[in-house]
Amino acid sequence: LILLKEGLTKALFLKKNMIREMQMKYIIFCFIIIFSSKLFAADDLFVMGDKAFNGKANCAFCHGIFGDGKGHPRSPGIAANLRKTQLDEEMLTEVLNCGIPGKAMPFFNRKAYKDPSICWDTVFEDYEQEDKPKKSEKTLSDQKLKAVVYYILNNFKDRGKVTKAECEEKFGSNHKLCNKYD
């Protein structure tokens, strides 16, 4: 009877330790899943921002693929250098939503200047013809707009001059376009 009692005690002790170990493994597993999903979400946002900046929104046409303000020769040629921008996330979001009235920077929010709560409590009728905000060819969803802002902040802001290494990362080693960078 004593041996049986000792055996049961050991079995219960082992079972409790196994349960604690399983609980700890479960907690670690959950932490890894949550942490990695946030990393993937950031990666997804960056990729979405890259696609919108260089594709749908066509920001690169004016701002250049490196965000240095050196866009396509047929662009207006006065785009901001996003590598030197002082704008933060909130201000970039506002510029993408509302554009810059009277300037070449278009707005990307489809409700801008229709819903006064979006752009400084103004609507189209509040502007003279020459100062009317320009609508972009394509609008962006809130998620894509957020992604473009994320892309600008994480890919361009405070990066300094474009380097040859950065160019080659984009276009491949020894690409002729990269020869103009040091």
Buried (B, 14 or more C-beta within 10 A) or exposed (E): EEEEEEEEEEEEEEEEEEEEEEEEEEEEEEEEEEEEEEEEEEEEBBEBBBBBBBEBBBBBBBBBBBBBBBBBEEBEEEBBBBBBBEBEEEEBBBBBBBBBBEBEBBBBBBEBBEEEEBBEEBEEEBBEEEEBBEBBEBBBBEEBBBBBBBBBBEBBBEBEEBBBEBBBEEEEEEEEEBEEBE
